[in-house]
Amino acid sequence: MTEAAIRKKPGMASVKDMPILQDGPPPGGFPPVRYARRIPNKGPSAVAIFFAAFGAFSWGMYQVGKGNKIRRALKEEKYAARRAILPVLQAEEDERFVSEWKKYLEYEAEVMKDVPGWKVGANVYNSGKWVPPATGELRPDVW
């Protein structure tokens, strides 16, 4: 479609013959341009957010404290059970130690029977005090 048909002027030969058509505002003018910053007032306020965060933090700390009490009670129960069974375990260890010590003394008597003046079970260090062995076995090579 040509410009002549658009402007309803048929038969125009040149652009210079066209009437001047200037664009203008619509009747009643353009709507006002928003240039101010308008942030919508949606969502909770800062005070509400603060109280919600404080409430969540307080509830979490309450739960941590409750868990600590439960964990402390379980740990105390475990330690009480260990304290209750300790004499039994100590008696078993003493019994094992005595039988191993007797085996060791028999072995020592057999090995040192040809050494004059050797006393079986006598302390070679002469410190005057008895010290239990540091490991569970008296002599690993002796069964």
GROMACS elastic network, one bead per residue, 0.5 to 0.9 nm:
[ bonds ]
;  ai    aj funct       b0    kb
    1     4     6  0.83056   500
    1     5     6  0.66229   500
    1     6     6  0.72633   500
    2     5     6  0.54195   500
    2     6     6  0.64295   500
    2     7     6  0.89018   500
    3     7     6  0.62512   500
    3     8     6  0.84738   500
    3     9     6  0.86986   500
    3    15     6  0.87480   500
    3    18     6  0.87335   500
    4     7     6  0.53009   500
    4     8     6  0.60453   500
    4     9     6  0.52728   500
    4    10     6  0.57501   500
    4    11     6  0.73572   500
    4    12     6  0.63691   500
    4    13     6  0.88908   500
    4    15     6  0.87593   500
    4    18     6  0.76061   500
    5     9     6  0.62030   500
    5    10     6  0.60784   500
    5    11     6  0.88374   500
    6     9     6  0.77961   500
    7    10     6  0.83251   500
    7    18     6  0.82037   500
    7    19     6  0.84168   500
    9    12     6  0.64876   500
    9    18     6  0.78757   500
    9    19     6  0.89540   500
   12    15     6  0.76464   500
   12    16     6  0.89786   500
   12    17     6  0.63442   500
   12    18     6  0.71731   500
   13    16     6  0.84397   500
   13    17     6  0.70817   500
   13    18     6  0.89413   500
   14    17     6  0.54147   500
   14    18     6  0.72155   500
   15    18     6  0.53901   500
   15    19     6  0.88330   500
   16    19     6  0.79807   500
   18    21     6  0.86742   500
   24    27     6  0.89248   500
   25    28     6  0.79370   500
   25    29     6  0.55310   500
   25    30     6  0.63779   500
   26    29     6  0.53623   500
   26    30     6  0.65836   500
   27    30     6  0.82484   500
   28    31     6  0.87122   500
   29    32     6  0.89001   500
   30    33     6  0.84878   500
   34    37     6  0.81776   500
   34    38     6  0.89084   500
   35    38     6  0.88391   500
   38    41     6  0.89776   500
   39    42     6  0.87687   500
   41    44     6  0.89513   500
   42    45     6  0.86612   500
   44    47     6  0.80804   500
   44    48     6  0.59412   500
   44    49     6  0.65198   500
   45    48     6  0.52163   500
   45    49     6  0.63238   500
   45    50     6  0.86574   500
   46    49     6  0.50695   500
   46    50     6  0.60838   500
   46    51     6  0.86593   500
   47    50     6  0.50260   500
   47    51     6  0.62126   500
   47    52     6  0.85497   500
   48    51     6  0.52312   500
   48    52     6  0.60961   500
   48    53     6  0.85873   500
   49    52     6  0.50952   500
   49    53     6  0.61125   500
   49    54     6  0.84868   500
   50    53     6  0.51971   500
   50    54     6  0.60351   500
   50    55     6  0.84979   500
   51    55     6  0.59381   500
   51    56     6  0.85028   500
   52    55     6  0.50838   500
   52    56     6  0.61759   500
   52    57     6  0.85769   500
   53    56     6  0.51068   500
   53    57     6  0.60767   500
   53    58     6  0.85107   500
   54    57     6  0.50825   500
   54    58     6  0.60367   500
   54    59     6  0.85576   500
   55    58     6  0.50811   500
   55    59     6  0.61058   500
   55    60     6  0.85239   500
   56    59     6  0.51917   500
   56    60     6  0.61205   500
   56    61     6  0.86382   500
   57    60     6  0.50895   500
   57    61     6  0.61686   500
   57    62     6  0.85771   500
   58    61     6  0.51625   500
   58    62     6  0.61417   500
   58    63     6  0.86679   500
   59    62     6  0.50384   500
   59    63     6  0.62775   500
   59    64     6  0.87087   500
   60    63     6  0.50790   500
   60    64     6  0.62323   500
   60    65     6  0.86822   500
   61    65     6  0.61624   500
   61    66     6  0.85655   500
   62    65     6  0.51299   500
   62    66     6  0.62163   500
   62    67     6  0.86387   500
   63    66     6  0.50230   500
   63    67     6  0.61262   500
   63    68     6  0.85639   500
   64    67     6  0.50456   500
   64    68     6  0.61191   500
   64    69     6  0.87170   500
   65    68     6  0.50064   500
   65    69     6  0.63172   500
   65    70     6  0.87591   500
   66    69     6  0.52277   500
   66    70     6  0.64130   500
   66    71     6  0.86921   500
   67    70     6  0.51213   500
   67    71     6  0.60511   500
   67    72     6  0.84593   500
   68    71     6  0.50553   500
   68    72     6  0.59566   500
   68    73     6  0.85161   500
   69    72     6  0.50876   500
   69    73     6  0.61654   500
   69    74     6  0.86764   500
   70    73     6  0.51223   500
   70    74     6  0.62486   500
   70    75     6  0.86219   500
   71    74     6  0.51205   500
   71    75     6  0.61323   500
   71    76     6  0.85889   500
   72    75     6  0.50752   500
   72    76     6  0.61171   500
   72    77     6  0.85616   500
   73    76     6  0.50997   500
   73    77     6  0.61391   500
   73    78     6  0.86479   500
   74    77     6  0.50249   500
   74    78     6  0.62156   500
   74    79     6  0.86795   500
   75    78     6  0.50666   500
   75    79     6  0.62310   500
   75    80     6  0.85648   500
   76    79     6  0.50713   500
   76    80     6  0.60199   500
   76    81     6  0.85631   500
   77    80     6  0.50371   500
   77    81     6  0.62015   500
   77    82     6  0.86309   500
   78    81     6  0.51681   500
   78    82     6  0.62792   500
   78    83     6  0.86895   500
   79    83     6  0.61068   500
   79    84     6  0.85384   500
   80    83     6  0.50288   500
   80    84     6  0.61090   500
   80    85     6  0.86997   500
   81    84     6  0.50237   500
   81    85     6  0.62419   500
   81    86     6  0.84892   500
   82    85     6  0.52717   500
   82    86     6  0.59048   500
   83    86     6  0.51987   500
   83    87     6  0.78107   500
   84    87     6  0.70472   500
   84    88     6  0.82189   500
   85    88     6  0.54347   500
   85    89     6  0.63595   500
   85    90     6  0.86781   500
   86    89     6  0.51135   500
   86    90     6  0.59740   500
   86    91     6  0.85318   500
   87    91     6  0.60411   500
   87    92     6  0.85828   500
   88    91     6  0.51389   500
   88    92     6  0.62741   500
   88    93     6  0.86522   500
   89    92     6  0.51107   500
   89    93     6  0.61762   500
   89    94     6  0.86040   500
   90    93     6  0.50351   500
   90    94     6  0.60856   500
   90    95     6  0.85697   500
   91    94     6  0.50315   500
   91    95     6  0.61495   500
   91    96     6  0.85785   500
   92    95     6  0.51091   500
   92    96     6  0.61791   500
   92    97     6  0.85435   500
   93    96     6  0.50101   500
   93    97     6  0.59950   500
   93    98     6  0.85993   500
   93   136     6  0.89911   500
   94    98     6  0.61433   500
   94    99     6  0.86832   500
   95    98     6  0.52466   500
   95    99     6  0.63871   500
   95   100     6  0.86637   500
   96    99     6  0.53262   500
   96   100     6  0.61688   500
   96   101     6  0.84969   500
   97   100     6  0.50974   500
   97   101     6  0.59005   500
   97   102     6  0.85457   500
   97   136     6  0.82952   500
   97   137     6  0.84512   500
   97   138     6  0.82373   500
   98   102     6  0.61612   500
   98   103     6  0.86392   500
   99   102     6  0.51668   500
   99   103     6  0.63300   500
   99   104     6  0.86378   500
  100   103     6  0.50403   500
  100   104     6  0.61066   500
  100   105     6  0.86493   500
  100   137     6  0.80460   500
  100   138     6  0.70193   500
  100   139     6  0.89204   500
  100   143     6  0.82942   500
  101   105     6  0.61417   500
  101   106     6  0.85864   500
  101   138     6  0.72546   500
  102   105     6  0.51047   500
  102   106     6  0.61980   500
  102   107     6  0.85738   500
  103   106     6  0.51374   500
  103   107     6  0.61632   500
  103   108     6  0.85659   500
  103   142     6  0.82262   500
  103   143     6  0.78018   500
  104   107     6  0.50119   500
  104   108     6  0.60300   500
  104   109     6  0.85330   500
  104   121     6  0.88386   500
  104   138     6  0.74646   500
  104   139     6  0.75844   500
  104   142     6  0.72952   500
  104   143     6  0.85852   500
  105   109     6  0.60389   500
  105   110     6  0.85299   500
  105   120     6  0.64879   500
  105   121     6  0.61127   500
  106   109     6  0.51199   500
  106   110     6  0.62300   500
  106   111     6  0.87024   500
  106   120     6  0.84691   500
  107   110     6  0.51120   500
  107   111     6  0.61756   500
  107   112     6  0.85549   500
  107   142     6  0.78919   500
  108   111     6  0.51603   500
  108   112     6  0.59184   500
  108   113     6  0.81514   500
  108   120     6  0.65410   500
  108   121     6  0.78513   500
  109   112     6  0.53567   500
  109   113     6  0.56295   500
  109   118     6  0.88686   500
  109   119     6  0.84352   500
  109   120     6  0.57952   500
  109   121     6  0.85357   500
  110   113     6  0.54836   500
  110   114     6  0.86401   500
  111   114     6  0.76884   500
  111   115     6  0.88040   500
  112   115     6  0.53906   500
  112   116     6  0.85313   500
  112   118     6  0.69714   500
  112   119     6  0.88520   500
  112   120     6  0.80500   500
  113   116     6  0.78279   500
  113   118     6  0.78361   500
  114   118     6  0.87063   500
  115   118     6  0.58756   500
  116   119     6  0.89667   500
  118   122     6  0.83446   500
  119   122     6  0.55805   500
  119   123     6  0.88925   500
  120   123     6  0.88816   500
  121   124     6  0.88770   500
  122   125     6  0.89364   500
  122   126     6  0.84383   500
  123   126     6  0.56292   500
  123   127     6  0.77946   500
  123   128     6  0.81521   500
  123   130     6  0.84097   500
  124   127     6  0.85032   500
  125   128     6  0.83150   500
  126   129     6  0.81095   500
  127   130     6  0.81386   500
  131   134     6  0.85883   500
  132   135     6  0.87733   500
  133   136     6  0.73201   500
  133   137     6  0.78071   500
  133   138     6  0.65931   500
  134   137     6  0.84919   500
  134   138     6  0.87176   500
  135   138     6  0.71676   500
  137   140     6  0.58755   500
  138   142     6  0.81403   500
  139   142     6  0.54241   500
  139   143     6  0.80238   500
  140   143     6  0.73769   500
